[in-house]
Amino acid sequence: MSKKIKGAERLAGDTYYFPDITNSGYKGGCLIDTGPDDRMYSGLPIKEILITHGHADHFSCAASLRRCGVLIIAAREEVPLVENPEINIRGMFSWAKPSDEMITKLFHGEGCPVDAFLDMWHDSGIQIIPLPGHTLGHTGFLTEDGILFTGDALYVKDIWRHHPLPYAIDIGLTKSSLRLIESLDFKCLVPSHGEPISKEESTNHINYHIERIAMIDTLIIDSLREARTTEEIISLVSASLDLIENPPQYWLAVTTIKGFLANLLQRQLIEFFVRNHAGYWRTIDYQL
């Protein structure tokens, strides 16, 4: 019989999860992401931490645990972000340096050296599932007990109420990853934020996420029947979704809305041009 682990909930077999602001998982000495407080894992035998992606809230205490001898494993694309969270911050601001009050606290954190790449790592009890879109190297993990840890690849319904524009840098990849999750064989899905859900429940949540993406696509396309600048479309979408109006939320929205615009442009549903030194977007069939 599997032993009890303080602060953790057993999901199946030897797979556990620690509920927190950012959920973390545990299986056979491997921790999947971390919560903010390393005391949560006190006394737990940890040999490796598998990081779903390079946003600081997913490796909050990884550096502290690494100083105790734990190895850090991440996808190659995520390594620079894990080792230097400043890269995320600079990237959101076109590589200039923003002031602290302009950046979400979720991107602030202690960088952590990465000891190995996921594509060179192997554990017979944990399968690596690439789920890009939220970030380029975003990765999920499926344990042999049928528990799927999806990081931020899927936003469950409850989270949408507080975050109606989930951060994503590639909308096309986000949708592909959601369909991949739907196709997988698992018993229980653990998102990084929110409660675990069953395989049966997951279909509803996946479809809801995809429907919300389609709704935002439609909102943008309909808004671009007359040409609008990038700033105008960011303002219009943010207001339509009733986003909190503050500097960190604005810059998160900038990245994600540009991700939507880029995807619509790639699909040849809208076009982009420059006039009077301003960038404009519009649907293909309409003129200034």
C-alpha atoms as one frame of an Amber mdcrd trajectory, in Angstrom:
protein
   0.000   0.000   0.000   1.267   3.476  -0.812   2.322   5.522   2.188   0.798
   8.829   3.214   2.755  11.978   2.376   2.179  15.003   4.566   0.436  17.816
   2.693  -0.131  15.694  -0.420  -3.149  13.892  -1.812  -2.733  10.430  -3.316
  -4.389  10.256  -6.738  -3.533   6.688  -7.819  -0.767   4.185  -7.171   2.334
   6.102  -6.101   1.293   9.384  -7.747   0.483  12.319  -5.478  -0.168  16.004
  -5.819   0.408  18.957  -3.515  -2.443  21.477  -3.855  -1.222  25.077  -3.768
  -1.247  28.341  -5.723   0.701  26.266  -8.231  -0.014  22.550  -7.893   2.925
  20.180  -7.876   3.088  16.430  -8.426   5.179  13.635  -6.984   6.016  10.172
  -8.238   8.910   7.946  -7.199  11.343  10.660  -6.161  10.367  13.036  -8.978
   8.665  16.314  -8.158   6.700  17.931 -10.995   6.912  21.725 -10.634   7.016
  23.303  -7.183   4.809  25.448  -5.035   6.204  28.622  -3.457   7.371  27.133
  -0.124  10.046  24.435   0.085   8.839  23.519   3.607   5.920  21.785   1.916
   8.340  19.089   0.758  10.241  18.728   4.036  11.312  15.115   4.568  10.177
  14.061   1.102  12.843  12.098  -0.824  13.323  14.102  -4.032  15.966  13.235
  -6.595  14.717  15.356  -9.506  12.349  18.213 -10.273  10.628  18.112 -13.662
   9.596  21.616 -14.729   6.607  22.013 -17.040   7.743  25.428 -18.288   9.839
  28.444 -17.515   7.447  30.727 -15.641   8.704  31.467 -12.160   5.560  30.345
 -10.328   6.310  26.803 -11.549   9.798  26.604 -10.076   9.377  28.952  -7.113
  11.560  26.993  -4.700  13.538  24.880  -7.191  16.774  26.773  -6.497  16.392
  26.137  -2.770  15.798  22.414  -3.308  18.686  22.211  -5.773  21.017  23.544
  -3.088  20.037  20.428  -1.135  21.176  18.171  -4.000  18.030  17.850  -6.130
  18.559  17.792  -9.925  16.546  20.160 -12.141  15.196  18.874 -15.476  13.543
  21.062 -18.129  12.891  21.213 -21.877  15.682  22.807 -23.894  13.477  25.719
 -24.973  12.621  26.475 -21.339  16.147  26.335 -19.888  17.013  30.029 -20.476
  13.736  31.063 -18.809  14.310  28.826 -15.778  17.895  29.891 -15.338  17.157
  33.584 -15.877  13.546  34.723 -15.334  14.594  38.196 -16.487  14.405  36.853
 -20.059  10.625  36.442 -19.732  10.310  39.943 -18.400  12.463  41.491 -21.121
  10.701  39.494 -23.833   7.316  40.894 -22.829   8.701  44.409 -23.141  10.409
  43.939 -26.546  13.711  43.413 -24.696  13.749  46.833 -23.040  13.785  46.875
 -19.226  10.388  47.620 -17.648   9.911  48.838 -14.108   8.828  46.235 -11.543
   5.270  47.545 -11.225   4.676  46.778 -14.917   5.329  43.042 -14.612   3.216
  40.295 -13.088   4.655  38.761  -9.929   4.341  35.350 -11.599   7.342  36.198
 -13.774   9.522  37.345 -10.878  11.548  34.653  -9.151  14.909  33.142  -8.364
  16.621  31.637 -11.383  17.734  28.048 -11.071  20.493  26.192 -12.986  19.162
  23.284 -15.051  21.068  20.009 -14.768  19.625  18.044 -17.697  17.314  18.357
 -20.695  14.000  16.503 -20.776  14.803  14.958 -24.162  17.784  13.193 -22.553
  15.913  12.172 -19.396  14.137   8.855 -18.910  12.011   7.342 -16.176   9.991
   4.207 -16.782   7.202   5.516 -14.560   6.750   8.953 -16.164   6.089   9.791
 -19.814   7.032  13.171 -21.283   4.173  14.859 -23.190   5.138  17.973 -25.222
   2.328  20.550 -24.878   3.603  23.799 -26.451   1.592  26.980 -26.856   1.630
  28.580 -23.422   5.396  28.614 -23.988   7.411  26.959 -26.754   8.795  24.112
 -24.660   5.825  23.631 -22.351   5.652  19.982 -21.271   3.170  17.730 -19.512
   3.894  14.492 -17.639   1.847  11.281 -17.589   2.615   8.792 -14.824   2.206
   5.039 -15.131  -0.655   5.373 -12.631  -2.677   7.263 -15.255  -2.240  10.757
 -13.787  -1.609  13.546 -16.290   0.016  16.780 -15.121  -0.713  19.423 -17.766
   0.921  22.555 -16.340  -0.727  25.600 -17.929  -1.661  23.874 -21.201  -5.298
  23.610 -20.068  -7.233  26.226 -18.120 -10.131  24.553 -16.326 -13.446  26.401
 -16.233 -13.100  27.823 -12.732  -9.850  29.583 -13.687 -11.448  31.354 -16.663
 -13.605  33.398 -14.288 -10.491  35.060 -12.905  -8.321  34.851 -16.036 -10.520
  35.378 -19.136  -7.455  35.773 -21.389  -5.035  32.936 -20.519  -1.451  33.738
 -21.419  -0.249  32.040 -24.607   2.446  32.880 -27.121   1.208  30.589 -29.918
  -2.535  30.062 -30.265  -2.231  27.402 -32.963   0.067  25.300 -30.797  -2.207
  25.845 -27.809  -5.166  24.350 -29.698  -3.067  21.423 -30.952  -1.903  20.681
 -27.410  -5.481  20.724 -26.135  -6.494  18.188 -28.787  -3.485  16.046 -27.858
  -4.557  16.072 -24.207  -8.023  14.952 -25.292  -6.537  11.992 -27.191  -4.421
  10.688 -24.304  -5.305   7.716 -22.138  -5.361   8.841 -18.495  -7.531   8.538
 -15.377  -7.084  11.954 -13.839  -5.780  15.321 -15.033  -4.007  17.749 -12.698
  -3.801  21.333 -13.978  -1.266  23.664 -12.419  -4.075  25.900 -11.192  -7.373
  24.435 -10.054  -8.699  21.091  -8.870  -7.865  17.708 -10.473 -10.486  16.419
 -12.888 -11.334  12.989 -14.268 -10.773  11.899 -17.856 -14.529  12.145 -18.430
 -14.678  15.680 -17.035 -11.625  16.793 -18.992 -13.413  16.703 -22.357 -15.817
  19.393 -21.188 -12.977  21.596 -19.936 -10.905  21.102 -23.101 -13.848  21.972
 -25.335 -14.586  25.032 -23.224 -10.975  26.230 -23.598 -11.141  25.740 -27.374
 -14.542  27.469 -27.577 -13.174  30.464 -25.670 -10.256  30.690 -28.105 -12.744
  30.641 -31.003 -14.808  33.343 -29.300 -11.751  35.608 -28.998 -10.863  34.884
 -32.639 -14.361  35.986 -33.676 -14.199  39.068 -31.476 -10.942  40.141 -33.140
 -12.102  39.386 -36.699 -15.373  41.260 -36.224 -13.517  44.205 -34.691 -11.204
  44.416 -37.679 -13.876  45.025 -40.298 -12.379  48.477 -40.082  -8.621  48.837
 -39.780  -7.334  49.259 -36.242  -3.892  49.804 -34.760  -2.302  47.173 -32.543
  -2.950  49.355 -29.501  -6.604  49.790 -30.441  -7.233  46.073 -30.774  -5.468
  45.360 -27.465  -7.704  47.925 -25.771 -10.868  46.638 -27.453 -10.256  42.959
 -26.588  -9.199  43.769 -23.020 -12.338  45.871 -22.468 -14.605  43.243 -24.070
 -13.214  40.550 -21.736 -13.431  42.902 -18.769  -9.781  42.439 -17.859  -8.431
  44.086 -14.740  -7.040  47.463 -15.719  -3.507  47.673 -14.388   0.029  47.624
 -15.863   0.880  43.905 -15.277  -2.424  42.748 -16.813  -1.926  45.081 -19.759
   1.465  43.611 -20.645   0.210  40.043 -20.289  -2.649  40.945 -22.627  -0.253
  42.527 -25.144   1.632  39.244 -25.590  -1.445  37.046 -25.776  -3.445  39.281
 -28.125  -0.433  39.528 -30.427  -0.423  35.724 -30.346  -4.030  35.724 -31.561
  -3.264  38.307 -34.248  -0.257  36.328 -35.463  -2.321  33.138 -35.699  -5.125
  34.873 -37.609  -2.549  36.403 -39.946  -0.961  32.993 -40.534  -4.407  31.608
 -41.374  -4.887  34.496 -43.848  -8.003  35.730 -42.070  -6.566  39.185 -41.422
  -3.778  41.327 -42.834  -1.218  43.720 -41.382   0.186  46.926 -42.841   1.984
  50.055 -41.703   0.651  53.566 -42.339   1.896  56.838 -40.849   4.377  54.798
 -38.823   1.622  52.860 -37.060   0.814  49.171 -37.449  -2.732  48.379 -38.604
  -4.746  45.137 -38.774  -7.950  44.416 -40.729  -9.894  41.530 -42.150  -8.881
  40.670 -45.708 -12.053  41.846 -47.434 -12.160  45.333 -45.990 -10.398  48.560
 -46.891  -9.547  51.769 -45.069
